[in-house]
């Protein structure tokens, strides 16, 4: 099983520390670690590497059910819900095509948004419905604040448009975040508000988190996606012969793929192809996609990947594959025939390409790692918690263990290598991840003069960091 093999020491190290009950997260951007800490206090259970990967697939299952119920609510006339559910499940699994396998804020934002869609689509005007929406948005505040704010605005706008935003609805929507903030502050002495206030200061030292640059990361993805939609629409509208249409589409996807290929990953081709297929389907002008209610949901589903990405400093076309389940839902709302298994050509192409991308992203070329079948050596990173690594990685970790002083439970790891202290059974001081020199100087203005520092030389260490340095190359 992939859940027992390998570890990306950069991004996945951050994900794992955010689920670690004893890891500090001062001035945190992502603050859902407070819930893992509360879970540990209540149950004594700590999600390790395997547990966090299993939790992800379980939550994906719940999200699939939520999206299927959402689809049944919108498509009120005998929907083929089983096939729609299978399509949603395959689409949400596309998240394995990029980034590590452990549960992260990207995956949690998709799962919570899936629940939010289901709750928003139901027509009940009960206080319980508004409370559920408020709880989901409140949880998102701790996972990814920009997404929470956008969904809060959409929710209020939706109810204002339907003339259902009364005092009861408003209280139900805002009450949960207030309760969460007060409760967590009483238990831990900190909450999302206090953490984000601190984070705003050190974020100002990281140029890649400038507002205009963050908007650019998402806006460029929107540009290429819309260009793909227009391409598909032109192909369907102006090429009557199937052979001519296919030639035009193949040329377009090759050209768009070439112009947007900025990394070794190739899964962005699927994202562009899906955008083109949306445009092609739009041009058919399906009757069941023309009523105002469906138009609202289709536009919302198309926009959600951009809303969920906003605030990320990763190129949208690389991240977009995580959110394609919403585009798949938009497509089957546009054309009800696409939900039917009898429409075997698009279903088959989608299924085969999905399986290939999952296999590539999860096993063959997992993020930052060699093929997972090469990981065969067991490593105990915490009592009774094991992971399979490569022989060279085990040798590196054993060498590190000999150099760490007895009693040093917190090891600073600079830079991009939070997974290494995690594998050594340690935590990091101050923050679950140190990405660059400015962040290190912010958290340790007086330097570090005792113990050891793990060091991967993507940047220099500040001069007042005089503790013993353990330097190494790639963790292969």
N, C-alpha and C positions, 0 to 999 in steps of 0.2 A: 504493500500500500504506500502511496505517495506521502501520506500523513506521517510516516515513521522515518522518512529519509530527507537528509539535506537541510541546510539552513542558509539563508542569505543574511550576512552579518550587518548589512546596512539598513535598508528599510524594514526588513523583518525583525531586526533587533529592536527597533522602535516599537513595532506592534506588540512584541512579546513583553517589553518592559511596561507598556501601558496596561497590560493585564497582570502585572506583578504586584502583589499586595504590599510589598515593602519598598517599592521604588518611588523616590521623590519625583515630583513633576511641578516644580516651581515655575510660575509665569507660563503655564501650559497653554498651548493653542488647542490641543485636543485633550479634553478633560473627562472622557468617559472612564478613565482609570478609577475615578471615585466610586463608580458602581462596582467595579471588580473588587475594590478594597472593601466596600460594604458587603458584598457577597462573601468575601473571605471571613469577615468578622461574624457573619451570621452562620456560615456553614463550615468554615475551616478548610474549604476546598480552593485550590490554586490551579488555574488553567495553565498547564505547561504547553510545550510546542504541539504535541499531538492533540491535546484537548482543545486548544484554540483552533486548530485546523478542522477538527470534527465539529466544533461549535459553528464554524462558518457554514459548512454544508447543511447542517440542521436548520440554521436561520434562513439559508437559501430555500430550503423546502417550505418553510412557513411563508416566506415571501412569495413563492410560486402559488401557494394556495390563496393568498391575499389578492394577487394580481388576477387569478382566475375568477375569483368572486367579484372583483371589480369589473372584469370583462362581462360576466353574466349579468351584472347590474345594468351596464350600459347597453349591451346587446340583448334586449328584452324578448326577442322572438326566437325561442328554441336554439340557443347557440350550441355548437358542438364543443362543449366545455372541456371534454377530455382531451381532444386534440389541441385546443387552445392552451390548456394547462401544460401539455407536453412541449409545445412550442415555447411557452414562457420559461419552463425549466431549462430547456436547451439554451435559450437566450441568456438566462441569468448565469449559467455555467460558463459563458464566454468570459466572465471575469477572471477565469483561470488562465487566460491567454497572455496576461501581462501582470507583472508584480508578483510578490511571493504568495504562498498558499495560506498563510495564517490570517486570521480575522483582523481586519484593519478598519480605520475610519471610512475608507472608500466603500467597503462592503457593507458596513453598518448603515451608511447613508442610503445605499440602494435598498436595503431591507426595510428601514424605517419609512422611506418614501413609498415603498410598495404598500405597507400598512396604511399610510396616509391616504393614498389613492382610494383604497377600498372604503375607508371611513368617509372620505369626502363624497364619494359617489352615491352613498345611501341617502334616501330621501327623508329619513326619520328626523324630526325636529326635537327629539328628546334631549334633555340636559346631558345624558350619558354619552350621546354621540359627540357633542361639542367637547365634553371632557376628554374623550378618547383622542380627538384631534389635538387638544391642548397638551395631553401627555406626550404624544408622538413628536410634536414640535418642540416641547420641552426637552425631550431626550436628545433631539438633534442639536440643541444648543450646546450640549456637552460633546457631541461627535464632530460637528462642523458648523460653526456659528453662521457663516454667510448663507448656507443652505437653509438653516432654520429660519433666518430672517425672511428669505425669499418665500418659503412655503407659508410663513405666517401672513405675509402680505397677500399672497394668492388666496389663502383661506378667507381672510376678511373681505377681499374684493369679491370673491365668489358669493359670499352670503349677502353682501351689500347689493350686488346685481340681482339676486333672487329676492331681495327685500326680506331677508330672514335674520339680519344681524340685530337682534334685540339685546337687552341687557343680560338675559340668561345665557345667550349664546356667547357673548363677549366674556362674561365671567368664566364660563366653562373653558374657553380657549386660553385665557391668560392665567387662570388659577394654578394649574399644575406646575408651571415653571416657578412661580412664587413659592409653592410648597417645597419643591425640589431644592431650590436655592437656600431656603431657611433651614431645611432638614439637614442638608449636607454641611452647611456651615456650623450647625450645632454639634454635629458628630465629628467633623474633621477640622473645623476651624478655617475652612476655605471652601470656595464654590466656584462656579464658572465666572461669575462677575469679578471676584478678586483675582483669579488666575488671568483672565483676559486683560484686566487692567495692567497687570505686570507684564504680560506678553507684548503689549503695544509698544513698550519702551525698547525691548531688545529686538523686536521685529524691525524697528527703524534702522538698525545696524545692518540688516540683510537686504541688499539692493534688489535681490530677486523677488522680494515680497512688496515692492512698490505697487501702489494702486494701479497706475497706468500699465505697468508690465503685467500684472495679474489679469487685467481686462484684455490685454493683447493676447495672452495665452489662450483665453477662451474665445475671443473675437476672431482670431485667425482660424480656429476650428469651425466656427459658425460660417465663415466665408467659404471655406472649402466644402463644407457640407451643403450649403445652399447651391454652390456651383454644381455639385453632384446631383441635387434634386432637379435643377434646371436642365442638366444634361439628359437625365432620364425622361423628363417631360418632352424635350425636343425630339428624342429618339422615338417616343411613342406617337407624337403628333405629326411628324413630318416624314417618317419612313414607313411606307405601307408594306413593303416587302420585308419579310422576316429576316432574310439573309442580309439585306442592307442595314437593318436595324441592329442586328447582332454585330456586324462589322463596325458600325459606328460606336456601339457600346464598348466593345473590346478595345478599340482605339482610345476611347475616352478614359477607361479605367486605367490603361497602361500609362497614358499621359498624366492623368491626375496623380496616380501612384508615384510616378517618377518625380513630379514636382514637389510632392509632400514627403518624400522619403528622406528623413534626416537622421535615422538611427538604424541599427541592425534589424530591429523588429519589422515584421511585414504584416502584422495583423490589422494595421490601419487600412489595408486594401479592402478588407471585409467591411469596415465602417463606411468607406466611400462607396462600395458596391451596394450596400444597404440604402444609402442616401439616393443613389441613382435609381434603385428599384422603387423607392418611395415616389420619386418624380414620375417614373413610368406608370405607376399605379394611379397617381393623381390625374394623369392625362386621360385615363379611361373614364373619369367622371362617374364613378359608381353611385347609384342612387342612394344606397344605404350609408354613404359618407357625406351626403349633402345637407342633412338636416342640421339646424343650428346647434343642437345638443351634441351631436357627434363631432361637429367642426370644433367646438370648444375643447373636447377631450383629445381630439387628434392633434390640435395645435399645442395643447399642454404636454402631451406625451412626446412630441417632437422637441419641445423646448427643454424638457426636464434634464437631459444629459448636459446641457450647457449650464443650467442652474446648479446642478449638483457638482459640476466641475469648478465653478467660479470660486476663486480663492486659492486654487491649486497652482503651483509653479511648474507643473509638468505640461508639456505640449498636449493640447486637447486630443489630437488624433491618436496619440499613444494611449491616453486614458479612456477615450470614448468607448472602447470595447466593453468596459465595465457597465455601461449604461444602455447597451443596445436592446435590452429587454423592453424598454419603453418604446423604441422604434418598431420593434416587432409587433407590439400591441397596437400601435398606430396603424400599421399596415393591415392587420386583420380587421380593424375597425373600418378602414377605407374599403376593403374588399373582403366580404364575408367568405368568398370562395377559398381564400387562402387558409382558412381555419380547417378546411376539409382535407382529410387524408387522401381523397380521390384526386386532389390537385397535386399529383405526385411529383411533377418536375421541380417547382420551386421548393416544395417540402424536402425533397431528396437532396437538392443542392444545398439548402440551408443546413440540413442535418449532417451531411457528410463534411461540409466545411467547418461546422461547429466542432465536431469530433476531432478533426485534424488540428484545429487551433488549440483545443483543450489538451490534446496529447503533446503538442509541441510546447505549449506554455507550462504544462505541469510536469512532464516527464523528460522530454527530449532536450529542450533548451529552457529549463526553469530559470527564473529571474536571478541573475548573478551567480549561477551555479553550472556545474557540469551535468550531463545526463544522470538522472536519479538512480538508474540501475548500477551506477559505479559507487554508490554509497552503501558500504557493507559492514563497516566497523562500528560496533556499539559504543556509545559514549554516555556516561551517567553525568548529567549536568546538575541535577538536584537529587536528593535521596529518592530512590525508586522511580526516577524519571529518566528515560533513555531516548536517544535519537541515533540513527545510523549516519555516520560520516565517512569520509574517505580516509585512507590510511595516513596520508600526509597531513590532513587536518588534525587527526588525533595526536600525531607526533608534535605538531605545533602547540596544541593545548597542553600537552604534558610538559613541554618545555617551559611554557608560561607559568604553570603551577609551581615549578621549582624556583621561580624568580620572585614570586609574590610573598611578601612577609606574612608570617602567621598573624592572624587577627585582623588583617585588612579586608573588610567586608565590602567596602565601596571602592571601585576602581574607575577613575576618569578614563574615558576612551575617546581620543581625538585622532582622527576625525572619521565619521561615517562607519564606525565599527562597533556599534552598541551591542551587536550579537555576540561579540567575543567575551566580554565580561559576563553576559548572560549564560553562555556555555560553561564558564568557569564557576558558576554558582554564585556570582557576585551581583551587586547592583551598582548603579552609577550615582555619584553625588549630584544633587541639585536638579538634574534633568535626565530624561530617558534617552536623549540623543544629543550629541555635540556635533554639529555639521561643519562649522568653520571657526576661524580664529576670533572673529568679533564676538561670537556667541560664548566662546570659552572665556574671553576677557570680561564679558558682562557678568557671567556667573561666578568667576573667580578673580575679582579685581586685584586681590593681593597675591595672586599666584598660588602655586602648590609646591610645597617644599619638603613634604614628607611622603613616605610610601612610594608607590610606583604609578606610572602613567603609561597606559597602552597608547601607542602612537602609530598612526598610518599617515605617511607624509604627503598628504594632498595640500597642506599648508604648513607654515612654520609654527613652532610653539612660541608663545610670548617669553620674553627674557626672564621674567620673574618666576617661571616654572622650572624650578631647580631640582625637583624630585627625580628619582631614578626613572629613566625612560626605557620602555620595552618597545622596540621598533620592529616592524615586520613588513613583508610585502603582501602579495595577494594571498587570500585564505583559500588555497586550492588543494 
